[in-house]
Amino acid sequence: YEEKLWDCVAINGIHCCICSADALFAYFLGKRVTAKDHNSSADFLSRMTLTDSKKYSGTLSQILKIKTLAEYTAAHISEKQAEDIFKRVDRFHHWAMQNLK
């Protein structure tokens, strides 16, 4: 973040959320979501019975929308976008870790 590599901030944050969701699935369900597209993780998360799972499935879905832009296009993530992603990732990761305690 301090190096101002905004694409890296976005990509690493996105993968942090994917891994956090996988940890929740493994811990509570004993499995990972193995669909072709990560958006199914948000759908799966919304059906879990964790407190605020619907809210955070929406957060995950919003974060995943940026994945294609950040990883597979020539477009670059702006500082403002990176800051927004960073905040969302921080909240999602914190929520996931609280549920894993």
Helices and strands as residue ranges (DSSP letters): H 6-29, H 39-46, H 53-72, H 79-99
